[in-house]
Amino acid sequence: MDFIEVSVTTTHAAMDAISNVFMENGANGVAIEDSADLTREHPDQFGEMYALDSADYPTEGVIVKAYYEDNEDVTIDFEAVHALIKGLVQYDIDLGPIDWTLTEVKEEKWATAWKEFYHPVQITDKLTIVPTWEEYTPHSPEEHIIELDPGMAFGTGTHQTTRLCLEAVEKYVVAGDDVIDVGTGSGVLSILAAKLGANSVLALDLDDVAVRAAQENIDVNKVGDVVEVTTGNLLEGVDRTVDVVVANILADIILLFPDDVYRVLKPGGLFIASGIIETKVEEVAAAIEAAGLTMIERDNKDDWFALIARKEG
């Protein structure tokens, strides 16, 4: 089967949001070509990163590549998808040039496309995300390894928002916690919570593609006895109480449900919110506090922020 490759030149700030648009509009997978991969320093276990061919990467910013089946039975309105991407500017995201190209890709190239761009990513000293096809040896018994297939969904740990959220989950989730992951995407946050000893994790996403991708990643990591993944719109209809709610989604979506977060949190429970661009951080923090939660920490990487708040009591 052949594919159509849709390539968009954009910024680091916009790459996750653009990836999400592609996945929600029929893409079979998304690849990221990041200019920072050629200069980013890593511990020496990631020596492969230095062998990347500079000709395959942009000199600045990011190229997001989405892949669609080239099949007469599958009709994709690429102009509509392009318009949705342009519309992301309403969320105060710097989209950059968003140069747009479509290219036919033969099946034999598709079979190896993902492996050219994804390598192990060390998030913290005790957490590494590893593509399912790569061999990796943990550097200590305490190191948590999460295996992901980046071809299935965005949210693989390479973007600042995901890193911020992973670091917060590692810091705050403890053994025995009950957790809800709102907008689970690839399922990476739910998987980490399970590996940290969570008693239960409910992973929710409105997108059926993300739910299927998360389930596959959950199965690969053998945490299906802890993590339940299902289709859900934020916290609508959730009647359980939990110790931690985590959400790595856009700021305007976070603004829709702080009251529901307060409702489902146990006394002393935590809300970990990431995906918040700098221009929205004060508005989101105010909404979270207005719902009755107490802000205990904020962290950032570049223009992206994570907020951690507690339900007192």
Order of alpha helices (4+ residues) and beta strands (2+ residues): beta-alpha-beta-beta-alpha-beta-alpha-beta-beta-beta-alpha-beta-alpha-beta-alpha-beta-beta-alpha-alpha-beta-alpha-beta-beta
